[in-house]
Amino acid sequence: MSYIEVNGITTWYSEQGAGEPLILLHGGMVGSFSWGSSGIVESLAEHFRVFSFDRRARGLTHDPGGPITYDAMTDDTIRFVEAIGCGPAHFVGYSDGANIIMLLALRRPDLVRQIALLSGNFHYSGLMADAFDSAALAAFVAGWYDANSPSGAGHAQDLAARLGPELVRAPTLSEADLAKITARTLIMAADDDLIPIEHFVAQYRAIEHSELAVVPGTSHGFVAEKSAITRSLLIEFLTKGPQPTFFGVRRAAH
């Protein structure tokens, strides 16, 4: 576990495993600590050189103050990859971490190998705002932040107040934008997600080289709820090429 300066921000990251580089992006209100008992990091590190990093004002990374925008978070991610010199890399992102990967894949396709998008929305309208309670999530993670954040006690509530407005106005990608993503893509979702199934289907239809997996009996927290299935699908996708199918329609050429 180390720190590196990214866009003037003292940024926490960890590195595990060996092989091709893989960048793991956590969700919005949390940090890399959220991967926790899911075993995602350890499983991926058996196959890849895995970099996990805490994004601005999250986890153990310092807070530069000011608004927290997708544009800034995407630029931070690009600068992190450049700073550690590991591009092109595989990317796995959860929730708004997946949103950032979509933006990065469009802005800097040269940095991308394959991408896995776990419960990400390409347009803010895809997030069920009435079902997302940033204050409740802040309360859920407040204990960790109070004990560990370099910003001190109360940071979770401050973070929710600053991040919440961005989630209802961004990202603003269209299906036409997604069609420009050339990387092979895995889209994963829950069958009872904060994002409607139809939104994930639209992602799948728009990104040409994509595959879609819906994890049954789960919510937006499917990574923790059914971690074994999540790990298996990720590793299958990331370590093997497109599999031949018998009756393909969309992927008939495979």
Backbone hydrogen bonds in HBPLUS format (Angstrom, degrees):
<---DONOR---> <-ACCEPTOR-->    atom                        ^
c    i                          cat <-CA-CA->   ^        H-A-AA   ^      H-
h    n   atom  resd res      DA  || num        DHA   H-A  angle D-A-AA Bond
n    s   type  num  typ     dist DA aas  dist angle  dist       angle   num
A0002-SER N   A0013-TYR O   2.82 MM  11  5.51 168.7  1.83 166.6 170.6     1
A0013-TYR N   A0002-SER O   2.86 MM  11  5.51 158.6  1.91 156.5 156.7     2
A0004-ILE N   A0011-THR O   2.86 MM   7  5.22 147.9  1.96 139.1 149.4     3
A0011-THR N   A0004-ILE O   2.80 MM   7  5.22 166.6  1.82 150.9 153.0     4
A0006-VAL N   A0009-ILE O   2.93 MM   3  5.11 164.7  1.95 141.1 144.8     5
A0009-ILE N   A0006-VAL O   2.86 MM   3  5.11 158.3  1.91 111.4 118.9     6
A0062-HIS N   A0010-THR O   3.03 MM  52  5.53 167.7  2.04 163.7 164.5     7
A0054-ASP N   A0012-TRP O   3.01 MM  42  5.63 156.8  2.06 148.8 155.5     8
A0014-SER N   A0052-SER O   2.82 MM  38  5.32 151.9  1.89 152.5 161.0     9
A0052-SER N   A0014-SER O   3.09 MM  38  5.32 154.6  2.16 138.4 146.4    10
A0016-GLN N   A0050-VAL O   2.93 MM  34  5.19 153.2  2.01 142.5 151.3    11
A0050-VAL N   A0016-GLN O   2.68 MM  34  5.19 147.6  1.78 169.8 169.3    12
A0049-ARG N   A0020-GLU O   2.99 MM  29  5.73 165.9  2.01 131.9 136.5    13
A0090-HIS N   A0021-PRO O   2.97 MM  69  6.31 168.3  1.98 147.7 147.1    14
A0022-LEU N   A0049-ARG O   2.91 MM  27  5.95 148.1  2.01 151.0 145.8    15
A0051-PHE N   A0022-LEU O   2.82 MM  29  6.13 166.6  1.84 170.4 173.7    16
A0023-ILE N   A0090-HIS O   2.79 MM  67  6.22 161.3  1.82 156.3 157.0    17
A0092-VAL N   A0023-ILE O   2.94 MM  69  6.30 162.1  1.97 164.2 166.4    18
A0024-LEU N   A0051-PHE O   2.89 MM  27  6.12 166.5  1.91 165.9 166.0    19
A0025-LEU N   A0092-VAL O   2.83 MM  67  6.22 164.6  1.85 157.0 161.8    20
A0094-TYR N   A0025-LEU O   3.04 MM  69  6.36 156.9  2.09 161.4 166.0    21
A0034-SER N   A0031-GLY O   2.98 MM   3  5.81 167.4  1.99 124.6 128.4    22
A0035-TRP N   A0032-SER O   3.17 MM   3  5.92 164.5  2.19 120.5 123.8    23
A0036-GLY N   A0033-PHE O   3.14 MM   3  5.55 139.5  2.31 109.9 119.5    24
A0038-SER N   A0035-TRP O   2.93 MM   3  5.75 150.8  2.01 148.3 156.1    25
A0043-SER N   A0039-GLY O   2.95 MM   4  6.00 160.8  1.99 152.2 158.0    26
A0044-LEU N   A0040-ILE O   2.97 MM   4  6.09 167.7  1.98 154.8 158.2    27
A0045-ALA N   A0041-VAL O   2.90 MM   4  6.01 149.5  1.99 147.2 156.4    28
A0046-GLU N   A0043-SER O   3.22 MM   3  5.47 155.0  2.28 103.3 110.8    29
A0047-HIS N   A0044-LEU O   2.95 MM   3  5.55 161.0  1.98 116.6 122.9    30
A0048-PHE N   A0044-LEU O   2.86 MM   4  5.92 144.8  1.99 150.4 161.5    31
A0058-ARG N   A0055-ARG O   2.80 MM   3  5.40 155.8  1.86 149.7 151.1    32
A0057-ALA N   A0062-HIS O   3.25 MM   5  5.35 160.0  2.29 127.1 124.1    33
A0061-THR N   A0058-ARG O   3.03 MM   3  5.73 153.4  2.10 151.7 151.8    34
A0073-MET N   A0069-THR O   2.95 MM   4  6.21 162.7  1.98 150.7 156.1    35
A0074-THR N   A0070-TYR O   2.83 MM   4  5.90 154.7  1.89 149.1 155.3    36
A0075-ASP N   A0071-ASP O   3.04 MM   4  6.22 160.7  2.08 144.9 150.3    37
A0076-ASP N   A0072-ALA O   2.85 MM   4  6.08 154.7  1.92 148.7 156.2    38
A0077-THR N   A0073-MET O   3.07 MM   4  6.24 153.1  2.15 139.1 145.6    39
A0078-ILE N   A0074-THR O   3.02 MM   4  6.34 158.5  2.07 151.0 156.4    40
A0079-ARG N   A0075-ASP O   2.91 MM   4  6.14 165.0  1.93 153.2 157.3    41
A0080-PHE N   A0076-ASP O   2.81 MM   4  6.04 145.4  1.93 145.7 155.7    42
A0081-VAL N   A0077-THR O   3.05 MM   4  6.31 165.6  2.07 151.9 154.2    43
A0082-GLU N   A0078-ILE O   3.00 MM   4  6.28 160.3  2.04 150.1 155.9    44
A0083-ALA N   A0079-ARG O   2.80 MM   4  5.88 151.2  1.88 141.9 150.4    45
A0084-ILE N   A0080-PHE O   3.02 MM   4  6.29 156.5  2.08 155.8 159.8    46
A0085-GLY N   A0081-VAL O   3.00 MM   4  5.95 116.4  2.42 132.9 148.7    47
A0086-CYS N   A0081-VAL O   3.35 MM   5  5.87 156.5  2.41 151.2 156.4    48
A0085-GLY N   A0082-GLU O   3.20 MM   3  4.88 141.0  2.36  90.6 101.9    49
A0089-ALA N   A0111-LEU O   2.83 MM  22  6.16 157.1  1.88 144.3 139.2    50
A0113-ARG N   A0089-ALA O   2.79 MM  24  5.32 145.0  1.91 140.7 135.0    51
A0091-PHE N   A0114-GLN O   2.94 MM  23  6.43 156.1  2.00 155.4 163.4    52
A0116-ALA N   A0091-PHE O   2.81 MM  25  6.25 145.2  1.93 151.6 163.0    53
A0093-GLY N   A0116-ALA O   3.05 MM  23  6.39 165.0  2.07 169.1 170.9    54
A0118-LEU N   A0093-GLY O   2.88 MM  25  5.96 167.8  1.89 174.0 172.9    55
A0097-GLY N   A0094-TYR O   2.81 MM   3  4.85 146.7  1.92 136.8 130.6    56
A0095-SER N   A0118-LEU O   2.74 MM  23  6.07 155.5  1.80 172.6 174.9    57
A0098-ALA N   A0095-SER O   2.91 MM   3  5.35 134.4  2.13 109.5 121.0    58
A0099-ASN N   A0095-SER O   3.29 MM   4  6.78 148.1  2.40 141.9 150.9    59
A0100-ILE N   A0096-ASP O   3.08 MM   4  6.30 153.1  2.15 140.5 146.1    60
A0101-ILE N   A0097-GLY O   3.21 MM   4  6.47 148.1  2.31 136.4 144.5    61
A0102-MET N   A0098-ALA O   3.12 MM   4  6.50 154.7  2.18 150.6 156.0    62
A0103-LEU N   A0099-ASN O   3.15 MM   4  6.51 161.0  2.19 149.4 154.0    63
A0104-LEU N   A0100-ILE O   2.81 MM   4  6.03 158.4  1.86 152.3 159.0    64
A0105-ALA N   A0101-ILE O   2.79 MM   4  5.93 160.3  1.83 152.8 157.8    65
A0106-LEU N   A0102-MET O   3.23 MM   4  6.46 140.4  2.39 140.3 149.4    66
A0107-ARG N   A0103-LEU O   2.97 MM   4  6.17 154.0  2.04 145.9 153.8    67
A0108-ARG N   A0104-LEU O   2.67 MM   4  5.54 170.9  1.68 157.8 160.7    68
A0111-LEU N   A0108-ARG O   3.00 MM   3  5.77 167.5  2.02 124.6 128.5    69
A0112-VAL N   A0109-PRO O   3.19 MM   3  5.32 166.2  2.21 109.4 113.6    70
A0115-ILE N   A0184-ARG O   3.02 MM  69  6.47 163.8  2.05 160.9 166.0    71
A0186-LEU N   A0115-ILE O   2.89 MM  71  6.37 154.0  1.96 149.2 158.0    72
A0117-LEU N   A0186-LEU O   2.70 MM  69  6.05 166.1  1.72 173.5 174.4    73
A0188-MET N   A0117-LEU O   2.86 MM  71  6.11 170.5  1.87 156.6 157.1    74
A0119-SER N   A0188-MET O   2.85 MM  69  6.05 168.0  1.86 161.3 157.5    75
A0173-LEU N   A0122-PHE O   3.03 MM  51  5.42 139.2  2.20 164.9 154.5    76
A0126-GLY N   A0123-HIS O   2.89 MM   3  5.65 162.5  1.92 124.0 129.8    77
A0124-TYR N   A0171-PRO O   2.81 MM  47  5.41 139.8  1.97 169.2 155.9    78
A0127-LEU N   A0124-TYR O   3.13 MM   3  5.71 162.1  2.16 116.2 121.1    79
A0129-ALA N   A0127-LEU O   2.82 MM   2  5.63 108.9  2.33 118.3 101.5    80
A0128-MET N   A0194-LEU O   2.93 MM  66  5.58 167.2  1.95 166.6 170.9    81
A0131-ALA N   A0128-MET O   2.88 MM   3  5.39 149.7  1.97 114.4 124.1    82
A0132-PHE N   A0128-MET O   3.14 MM   4  6.40 126.3  2.45 146.0 160.7    83
A0132-PHE N   A0129-ALA O   3.35 MM   3  5.16 143.0  2.49  92.5 102.5    84
A0137-LEU N   A0133-ASP O   3.06 MM   4  6.39 156.4  2.12 150.3 157.3    85
A0138-ALA N   A0134-SER O   2.84 MM   4  6.02 151.6  1.92 143.4 151.6    86
A0139-ALA N   A0135-ALA O   2.97 MM   4  6.24 153.5  2.04 143.4 150.2    87
A0140-PHE N   A0136-ALA O   2.99 MM   4  6.22 144.7  2.12 140.1 149.9    88
A0141-VAL N   A0137-LEU O   3.10 MM   4  6.42 147.6  2.21 149.4 156.0    89
A0142-ALA N   A0138-ALA O   2.88 MM   4  5.70 113.3  2.34 140.6 157.1    90
A0145-TYR N   A0141-VAL O   3.17 MM   4  6.49 168.9  2.19 159.3 162.1    91
A0146-ASP N   A0142-ALA O   2.77 MM   4  5.89 164.7  1.80 157.8 162.6    92
A0147-ALA N   A0143-GLY O   3.17 MM   4  6.25 145.5  2.30 138.5 146.5    93
A0148-ASN N   A0144-TRP O   2.90 MM   4  5.96 140.9  2.05 148.5 160.1    94
A0149-SER N   A0145-TYR O   2.89 MM   4  4.77 157.2  1.95 127.4 134.4    95
A0152-GLY N   A0149-SER O   3.05 MM   3  5.34 164.1  2.08 109.8 115.0    96
A0158-ASP N   A0154-GLY O   3.32 MM   4  6.60 159.3  2.37 148.2 154.0    97
A0159-LEU N   A0155-HIS O   2.79 MM   4  5.96 158.7  1.83 155.5 161.5    98
A0160-ALA N   A0156-ALA O   3.02 MM   4  6.25 159.2  2.06 147.4 152.1    99
A0161-ALA N   A0157-GLN O   3.14 MM   4  6.35 156.2  2.20 144.2 150.1   100
A0162-ARG N   A0158-ASP O   3.13 MM   4  6.38 142.7  2.27 143.6 153.2   101
A0162-ARG N   A0159-LEU O   3.17 MM   3  5.22 125.7  2.48  95.9 109.5   102
A0163-LEU N   A0159-LEU O   2.80 MM   4  5.90 157.2  1.85 157.8 164.5   103
A0164-GLY N   A0160-ALA O   2.94 MM   4  5.54 157.9  1.99 139.8 146.1   104
A0166-GLU N   A0163-LEU O   3.03 MM   3  5.55 127.9  2.32 113.9 127.0   105
A0167-LEU N   A0164-GLY O   3.15 MM   3  5.41 129.1  2.42 104.6 117.1   106
A0168-VAL N   A0165-PRO O   3.37 MM   3  5.60 151.0  2.46 101.6 109.3   107
A0169-ARG N   A0166-GLU O   3.22 MM   3  5.35 166.8  2.24 107.7 110.8   108
A0170-ALA N   A0166-GLU O   3.01 MM   4  5.78 124.4  2.33 153.3 161.5   109
A0177-ASP N   A0174-SER O   3.06 MM   3  5.05 121.5  2.42  93.4 107.9   110
A0178-LEU N   A0174-SER O   3.04 MM   4  6.44 160.7  2.08 150.9 155.2   111
A0179-ALA N   A0175-GLU O   3.03 MM   4  6.24 142.9  2.18 141.1 150.5   112
A0180-LYS N   A0177-ASP O   2.92 MM   3  5.54 160.0  1.96 117.0 123.7   113
A0181-ILE N   A0178-LEU O   2.93 MM   3  5.48 166.7  1.95 119.0 123.5   114
A0185-THR N   A0209-HIS O   2.76 MM  24  6.09 160.3  1.80 155.9 160.2   115
A0211-GLU N   A0185-THR O   2.83 MM  26  6.30 136.4  2.02 149.6 163.6   116
A0187-ILE N   A0211-GLU O   2.80 MM  24  6.04 164.5  1.82 162.3 167.7   117
A0213-ALA N   A0187-ILE O   2.85 MM  26  6.23 155.8  1.91 164.5 171.3   118
A0189-ALA N   A0213-ALA O   2.98 MM  24  6.43 143.4  2.12 154.8 164.7   119
A0215-VAL N   A0189-ALA O   2.78 MM  26  6.15 166.6  1.79 165.9 163.7   120
A0192-ASP N   A0218-THR O   3.14 MM  26  5.99 125.5  2.46 147.7 162.5   121
A0199-HIS N   A0196-PRO O   2.95 MM   3  5.46 138.4  2.12 111.5 122.2   122
A0200-PHE N   A0197-ILE O   3.04 MM   3  5.29 118.6  2.43 102.8 117.3   123
A0201-VAL N   A0197-ILE O   2.97 MM   4  6.31 156.1  2.03 154.6 162.3   124
A0202-ALA N   A0198-GLU O   2.98 MM   4  6.19 149.7  2.08 140.1 147.8   125
A0203-GLN N   A0199-HIS O   3.08 MM   4  6.44 151.8  2.16 141.7 149.0   126
A0204-TYR N   A0200-PHE O   2.92 MM   4  6.21 164.5  1.95 151.3 155.1   127
A0205-ARG N   A0201-VAL O   2.88 MM   4  6.12 157.7  1.93 151.2 156.9   128
A0206-ALA N   A0202-ALA O   2.96 MM   4  6.05 144.7  2.09 143.3 152.8   129
A0206-ALA N   A0203-GLN O   3.12 MM   3  5.17 121.9  2.48  94.7 109.6   130
A0207-ILE N   A0203-GLN O   2.98 MM   4  6.15 159.6  2.03 161.5 164.6   131
A0222-PHE N   A0219-SER O   3.00 MM   3  5.47 126.9  2.29 133.0 129.4   132
A0224-ALA N   A0221-GLY O   3.07 MM   3  5.82 138.4  2.25 122.0 130.0   133
A0225-GLU N   A0221-GLY O   2.99 MM   4  6.10 163.7  2.02 148.2 152.9   134
A0226-LYS N   A0222-PHE O   2.89 MM   4  5.53 171.6  1.90 140.4 142.7   135
A0230-THR N   A0226-LYS O   3.12 MM   4  6.39 164.5  2.14 151.0 155.9   136
A0231-ARG N   A0227-SER O   2.83 MM   4  5.99 168.7  1.84 155.8 158.2   137
A0232-SER N   A0228-ALA O   3.00 MM   4  6.12 162.6  2.03 145.4 150.6   138
A0233-LEU N   A0229-ILE O   2.96 MM   4  6.16 167.4  1.98 157.1 159.5   139
A0234-LEU N   A0230-THR O   3.01 MM   4  6.16 163.3  2.04 152.7 157.6   140
A0235-ILE N   A0231-ARG O   2.97 MM   4  6.13 172.9  1.98 156.8 158.5   141
A0236-GLU N   A0232-SER O   2.96 MM   4  6.02 161.3  2.00 148.2 154.1   142
A0237-PHE N   A0233-LEU O   3.03 MM   4  6.12 163.4  2.05 145.7 150.2   143
A0238-LEU N   A0234-LEU O   2.87 MM   4  6.02 170.5  1.88 157.5 160.3   144
A0239-THR N   A0235-ILE O   2.98 MM   4  5.77 150.3  2.07 146.8 152.0   145
A0254-HIS N   A0251-ARG O   2.93 MM   3  5.57 156.4  1.98 119.2 126.3   146
